[in-house]
Amino acid sequence: MQEWPHRKRNAWGAPNIGIYNHQGAGPQAIDRPMSRTRSIRTLLIAVLLGVNLLAVVASAYWLNQSQQQYTQRAESNTRNIASAVERNVSSSVGKIDFALTHLVDDIELQLARGHGLDASGAHDIFENFHGRLPEIEGLRLANERGQVVLGNGVDSSKPVSIADRDYFVALRQSDGHPLWITKPVWGRLVQHDIIIFARRFNRPDGAFAGVVFATVSLDYFQQLLARFDLGPGATVILRDQDLGLIARNPPLTDQPVGQVGNRLVSPEFQAVFASGVDAGSFYTPLSPERQEGVFAFQRVSNAPMLINVGLGSSDYLAGWREERNKTYAGAAAFIVVTLALGLLLWRMLAITTQEALRNRVYLRNASDGIQITDTSGRLVEANDSLCAMLGYTRQELLGLDQRLWLACWPERTARNAILLQTSLDSEPRSIETTLLGKAGQRVDVEVRCSHFYLSGKLHLHASIRDIGERRANAEKIERLAFYDPLTNLPNRRLMLERLNRALVGCGRHQHHCALMLIDLDNFKVLNDTLGHGVGDQLLVEVATRLQSCIRLGDTAARMGGDEFVVILEELDESALAASQAEGVAEKIRLLLRQPYRLNLAAGTQTGGLREYKCTSSIGLTLFNDQSVSTDELFRRSDTAMYQAKAAGRNTVRFFDPAMQAAVDARAALEDDLRHAVANNQLMLYYQPQVDAHDRILGAEVLLRWRHPQRGMVMPGEFIPLSEDTGLILPIGAWVLETACAQLKAWAAREDCQHLTISVNVSARQFRQSDFVEQVLSIVLATGANPHRLKLELTESLMVNNLEETVNKMEALNDQGIAFSLDDFGTGYSSLSYLQRLPLKQLKIDQSFVRDLLVDSKDAAIAQTVINLAQNLGLAVIAEGVETQAQRDFLERLGCQAYQGYFFGRPGPLQDFEKLLFAEAL
Ligand SMILES: Nc1nc2c(ncn2[C@@H]2O[C@H](COP(=O)(O)O[C@H]3[C@@H](O)[C@H](n4cnc5c(=O)[nH]c(N)nc54)O[C@@H]3COP(=O)(O)O)[C@@H](O)[C@H]2O)c(=O)[nH]1
């Protein structure tokens, strides 16, 4: 597969329209947007995953850092608090110790004076200290025997001894005056847990004299710790040096770990404590109080105590958790948004891909050519149809240099409008033009173009439709509508348009015009004898000749059949116009009578080229204003043409009123003829037909019209008219009925029984589909002997539909009816049909008989016909025999039957019968 050189992406989407290969575009080319889309989708998924993963990792990192910061801050806080608590505790211890030391000094001073202990003075001092130091619950003095003798709350009536107390025992045995601080002990006087701070005092000789001791309620420590309210999850604990619980805030009296003396601590605490450091921090996932958090540990500097401050993670991480939740929410929102964006992109990509795919399919299957050009007219895109239209491959078309590409658009206006965008319509527009292909072929196209912006640059899109076929069809339709398909001459419709145009033109410019009606003489005979194919050849040749006789601007048209029309325009303004028109008409007449070479193979079984002569009758009328209608003009030229016919054909006639009279007469004759049968105006004349011994064999019945005003009208005047109008059918039927009735009448008479009657049957009569039935029913109805009936047919009947003709003749022949071939030799005589027809007789036409004696050709024809008849086993009769000499000559030629004035003119029945009886006499 080759790539298109101008391949690039465009603004419609990933795949560029029209980017596929002319030669090799197949499923792969179609799938290209799909594979590209797959890559983009993979990239999209990777980017989405990457971005989200990054967001998650960053969030986690940030949260971790934040948590550490919160934890560190909590550790720092706990240390600070522990330190503050320690300062408070050590301060209290210091104050207590100060009081004890002062008391010891004072007591020892009193003892040193030798006056003994001033009980009331000591009592005042005790009270004084006790009042000033809220830490101290009780300040007392015990003698060397351990009896508490002085101090607040001491009742001499209820002696109390501390001789068994550790601190008493220890101090009694100690050297110096160390401060003794007990663990929490049960206060014997106060009846609750206390801590005792004690110092010994000596006699002047240094012997043990007793102890002063201060009791501090654990509540004091509890209240001291309570000052450090750090939150619900925070704990501040004061322990003794064996980790026994002294006080804690918040109190936890309902749990073992909250009981005074409880030594349960976390392993982490245990470890820090065991390390011997004075202060430290640690993290405990699970403290004895089932709490997770950071803890600080601090030894009290002047007492065997230690402070333990803890912050629950629920407290110190509350802010962090809030941030964490926000971060989670932000990350979730980010993921959702990016996923939504990704999904949107995915769908857009899918839509774009589908559109691109659809565009490709549309383009690929578009029957129209499609192109995109830039503002310089340069071809940017083109589809297969355009390439095929112009005969280029895609590479060639897109590789054309500008000059060659513009050359494909030979029409300047279209080129400027479509390629160079001389005007930019907002609406798409259509232009019809012609393209020039690679091989120089011209392609008629309709271009529909519109402009658009691609990457901000103006481009022009053109859809190009090959309208060659449409144009050809339109022309074809126009030709069918306005032209005669056989001759390609304008038909009646177009001719009428031209005639109207000529009428308007001559009215405006005062020149003359002429309307010429041309009818071919005896064309019907040609058509009937040689067939329509041959007739068509003649018509085509006539059309060609007509066109050669007229000028550009004149019109030669075919009206139908053998009728042609010529319109001559812009003839002279004066009477000269008549001679101009006549000159053209004469030229036409002369040219049309020139021999035609017709191919008989087109219409007959025999074939071969044959020379044929045909003349024409031309009727002509002039006009130079619009006062006459086209109908009137036709009527006039028609009249003139009939006059030309009447004048012996092969003639040009101008219209004149006399002509019109003839036409009117013909119309009147037709009108009269319609009533002739009903009015009993028809009658039959009988002309004898004789044998070689001049005996009457029978008669040919010849129609006569006895008109009340016109007198006797000969068949030559009305038979052609009756054939043209179809009146021959009822007339023919009447003739046959009358003839058969006469046969029936003769059958009853012995002297007439042998007589035959010949009846002329016209082609139109014979062609009736029920002709056989008609004849047989007449024969049956009249009771005539069919063996006495002879039907005379003309040669023209034999040419077309020979099969049908034979069938009908045989059907009648089977019933005894005989056939005679009339006017033999004048038409197209063919041996082949003669052999097939069930004929009884050939009739030598009178035109050969007339000059028989002087014209050797006629004699030869007569001889030929006689020989032919003999050879075919047919009888032969000569008509038009007017003289003895003719009769004798014919006899010598072998003719054995005759008809003609020499034997009897056609006459009424009575005349015929008289002749018959005269012969009998
Ligand atoms: N379809 C029908 N056609 C008919 C009928 N009756 C007559 N015709 C046809 O009319 C044509 C003219 O007929 P007509 O004027 O009667 O002429 C016939 C004879 O009078 C004439 N004839 C006979 N003998 C002579 C002669 O010695 N000299 C001479 N100059 N004329 C002669 O020939 C005509 C007979 O022709 P044909 O029929 O060919 O034998 C004519 O063509 C009739 O066919 C009818 O009822 N139906």
The ligand as a MOL file (V3000), in Angstrom:
LIG
                    3D

  0  0  0     0  0            999 V3000
M  V30 BEGIN CTAB
M  V30 COUNTS 47 52 0 0 0
M  V30 BEGIN ATOM
M  V30 1 N -62.1050 -2.8330 -54.6680 0
M  V30 2 C -62.8740 -2.6290 -55.7280 0
M  V30 3 N -62.3280 -2.0220 -56.7710 0
M  V30 4 C -63.1300 -1.8670 -57.8300 0
M  V30 5 C -64.4440 -2.2430 -57.8280 0
M  V30 6 N -64.9500 -1.9070 -59.0220 0
M  V30 7 C -63.9840 -1.3470 -59.7070 0
M  V30 8 N -62.8680 -1.3210 -59.0130 0
M  V30 9 C -61.5770 -0.8330 -59.3790 0
M  V30 10 O -61.6910 0.4170 -59.9060 0
M  V30 11 C -60.7060 0.6310 -60.8750 0
M  V30 12 C -61.3330 1.2520 -62.0730 0
M  V30 13 O -62.3660 0.4470 -62.5310 0
M  V30 14 P -63.1190 0.8030 -63.8300 0
M  V30 15 O -63.1740 2.2560 -63.9830 0
M  V30 16 O -64.3670 0.0780 -63.7510 0
M  V30 17 O -62.2120 0.2690 -64.9050 0
M  V30 18 C -62.2520 -1.1020 -65.1810 0
M  V30 19 C -62.6600 -1.3030 -66.5900 0
M  V30 20 O -63.6670 -0.4600 -66.9780 0
M  V30 21 C -61.4080 -1.0190 -67.3340 0
M  V30 22 N -61.3980 -1.7110 -68.6270 0
M  V30 23 C -61.8310 -2.9340 -68.9580 0
M  V30 24 N -61.5880 -3.2110 -70.2700 0
M  V30 25 C -60.9580 -2.1650 -70.7530 0
M  V30 26 C -60.3970 -1.8300 -71.9570 0
M  V30 27 O -60.4480 -2.5890 -72.9530 0
M  V30 28 N -59.8270 -0.6050 -72.1200 0
M  V30 29 C -59.7490 0.2820 -71.0440 0
M  V30 30 N -59.1620 1.4350 -71.2590 0
M  V30 31 N -60.2790 -0.0200 -69.9170 0
M  V30 32 C -60.8230 -1.1980 -69.6940 0
M  V30 33 O -60.4050 -1.6080 -66.5300 0
M  V30 34 C -60.8240 -1.6130 -65.1650 0
M  V30 35 C -60.7820 -3.0190 -64.6640 0
M  V30 36 O -59.6590 -3.1420 -63.9370 0
M  V30 37 P -59.2970 -4.3900 -63.0830 0
M  V30 38 O -60.1330 -4.3560 -61.8360 0
M  V30 39 O -57.8680 -4.2620 -62.7680 0
M  V30 40 O -59.6260 -5.5520 -63.8530 0
M  V30 41 C -60.1060 -0.7190 -61.2140 0
M  V30 42 O -58.8690 -0.8020 -60.7590 0
M  V30 43 C -60.9820 -1.6600 -60.5080 0
M  V30 44 O -60.2390 -2.7290 -59.9340 0
M  V30 45 C -64.9670 -2.8880 -56.7000 0
M  V30 46 O -66.1200 -3.2970 -56.6490 0
M  V30 47 N -64.1470 -3.0730 -55.6780 0
M  V30 END ATOM
M  V30 BEGIN BOND
M  V30 1 1 1 2
M  V30 2 2 2 3
M  V30 3 1 2 47
M  V30 4 1 3 4
M  V30 5 2 4 5
M  V30 6 1 4 8
M  V30 7 1 5 6
M  V30 8 1 5 45
M  V30 9 2 6 7
M  V30 10 1 7 8
M  V30 11 1 8 9
M  V30 12 1 9 10
M  V30 13 1 9 43
M  V30 14 1 10 11
M  V30 15 1 11 12
M  V30 16 1 11 41
M  V30 17 1 12 13
M  V30 18 1 13 14
M  V30 19 2 14 15
M  V30 20 1 14 16
M  V30 21 1 14 17
M  V30 22 1 17 18
M  V30 23 1 18 19
M  V30 24 1 18 34
M  V30 25 1 19 20
M  V30 26 1 19 21
M  V30 27 1 21 22
M  V30 28 1 21 33
M  V30 29 1 22 23
M  V30 30 1 22 32
M  V30 31 2 23 24
M  V30 32 1 24 25
M  V30 33 1 25 26
M  V30 34 2 25 32
M  V30 35 2 26 27
M  V30 36 1 26 28
M  V30 37 1 28 29
M  V30 38 1 29 30
M  V30 39 2 29 31
M  V30 40 1 31 32
M  V30 41 1 33 34
M  V30 42 1 34 35
M  V30 43 1 35 36
M  V30 44 1 36 37
M  V30 45 2 37 38
M  V30 46 1 37 39
M  V30 47 1 37 40
M  V30 48 1 41 42
M  V30 49 1 41 43
M  V30 50 1 43 44
M  V30 51 2 45 46
M  V30 52 1 45 47
M  V30 END BOND
M  V30 END CTAB
M  END
